[in-house]
Amino acid sequence: MLEIEKLSKKYPTGDLALTDVSLSVPAGQLVGLIGPSGAGKSTLIRCVNRLVEPSSGSIRLNGEDLTRFGKRRLREARRRIGMIFQEHALMERLTVMENVLSGRLGYVGFWKSFFRRFPGQSVAEAFKILDRVGLGAFPNKRADALSGGQRQRVGIARALLQNPDLLLVDEPTASLDPKTSRQIMRLICELCAERGLSAIVNIHDVPLAQAYLPRIVGLKAGRIVYDGPAQGLTPEVLTRIYGEEDWAKTERSEDEEGAGEQETLKVEKVLEAS
Amino acid sequence: MSEATYPTTWTKPKLIPSPVKRYGLYVLIAVYLALAVRDIEFDWGRMTVGLERGWAFLSGFFHPDIRSRWDEIVIGMKESLTMTVVASVAGILISVPFGLGAAKNISHPLVYYFCRTVIAFSRSFQEVIIAILFVAMFGFGPFAGFLTIVVATIGFLGKLIAEAIEDIDPAQVEAIRATGASWGQTFNYGVQPQIMPRFVGLCMYRLDINFRESAVVGIVGAGGIGATLNTAIERYEFDVAAGILLLIIAIVIVLEYASAFVRKRAQ
């Protein structure tokens, strides 16, 4: 469904963010993208909907090469690709409903959206999705009045209202507490299963990735160094992706010892690394 | 094992490390100031005359008079307020597109330089100078004042709107672009909500400035309460002048409260 071939990205500063990345995601599959900071995870998913322009290579969504599209066709293609952001990226001063309905912007004209007169079908769908993510009670609340987890739910609802084929998810759990992180990951997985969506989930929490995502792609310095099942993330593989570290301790948190424990382990790791 | 001895004093590193250069700079500044003070000419005689006149002006405030010239004051005030409101509305309407064009993060480079140039031009002259120019071009009266204020508003608001837009959180804009939204929709959903409170605050502040400007430009012939004030001073009617000034202060205070109220609502 999504075929990325020999994708490279060189920033104007000369930094080579991605080198010959090839990745194929069949319909309905969830892929976790892990790797150290600066490995090119964000760049990779932003190349897919061309928020970042790739330098070379091709990106095929349902057979069509997105990299060749002009402005109008790119906008049409973006409608089929939902995106969920790190720190939610909601419009803080707009209501929950406006934030969710903004998922339909690609389908309505400027004045309709300016006066917030979306088609009845879209509005009904928005209410339904809000209900599904557990926010049915607050369509008129302002986004900045919500908690972190609630905001991310609005972000998810916005992406789903696009009725996408593919979800790009950029660090959905950054800045969320461990319990909320798990709830959000579970929600994303459930919704993808319900709607048969494929998703690329950019995530730096390895145990969380292993717990929820069947396939893991490891990125290091702009190249894919691992592509396989989540169980395959052995200490050797993690060393290949992140570099030398005492991985045994991270692995222990895999067996659901509770969120608090997981956090202390992470702190230990940071201290050792320094 | 003896305890290592650590120093008990610490001083912050100096901005200019070399003491010679540092003290040399102090000496240079002192010499320059001494020379500058010596060059100022004091004319004590002129100052005593001026003090008397200044006192006459100030004493006007003890018995301000708005009654004897009430009709002229009403005409001037009406003119000033009309000039202020109409010029503010026109200025705001024109400054919005220039502000958008002058924001580097959402504008095309060519549009950016064009808008920045227009804004720089309208900011490069003080209002009084622009007013003198417009009075020469269009004759005495409030129309010259109106144009002056419009030009000043474009420079001020255009620049500050552009800066507000350049300060926004780019993630929100990116999120809207990712949905397939057009440029207009991205602005309306991703940018506008972020700058709205500042925009409303700036407009209210500019309304306040424009009223004060309308009084000043009147002095060079651009109509309004400034013209009335100027006439009063020329007639040595300092009590009337004081009355007019007190009225201006009162209106500015009212505008200040109004703007605080509006800004609170726009949050």
Interface residues (C-beta under 8 A of the other chain):
Chain A: N49 L51 R75 E76 A77 R78 R79 I81 M83 F85 Q86 E87 A89 L90 M91 E92 R93 L94 E98 S102 G103 R104 L105 G106 Y107 F110 S113 F114 G155 R158 Q162 L168
Chain B: D169 A171 Q172 E174 A175 I176 R177 A178 T179 G180 A181 S182 G184 Q185 N188 Y189 G190 P193 Q194 M196 P197
